[in-house]
Amino acid sequence: MKKIQFSAEYLCYADEKGLPDQDKMLLNEAKEAVNSSYSPYSKFKVGAALLLENGAVVRGSNQENAAFPVTLCAERTAVFSAAVQFPGVAIVAIAVTVETQQKNMNKPITPCGSCRQVMLEYELRFNHNIRIIMQGDFGEIYIAEAVKDIVPLYFDASFL
């Protein structure tokens, strides 16, 4: 037996003050996207904003349904919307944030497993890393330079 260790480095900003302008803009777009969230059941509003290689910004928000399996997360809403509006254009970065009614989330919100897989597919498809900017209601901001950094053991087409 051998032991294998995976690790990844993330940038951590105490708040938005030191954030690069492009990341700050994208995070603000994600905060705006929160307003279009339809989350009457969880009251957990998530907003996402993508920056594409052509400079376009595409927003997404979570959309719930009483039948939870058909709910769609903010990240996938944004990714799929970008794929329709701008086919063939790579994603450069995505910002994800949350607005909660039950409690203030003071730690970064991270994409779920399904969203990570979808973003990974686009990262691999375009052979272009996707920077991920993550924040809660407020507080620290984590930045991963690639989806592969948050999915160390990923499943891709090479397994098929």
Secondary structure by P-SEA (a helix, b strand, c coil): cbbbbbbbbbbbbcccccccaaaaaaaaaaaaaccccccccccbbbbbbbbcccbbbbbbbbbbcccccccccaaaaaaaaaaaacccccccbbbbbbcccccccccbbbbcaaaaaaaaaaaaaacbbbbbbbbccccbbbbbcccccccccccccccc
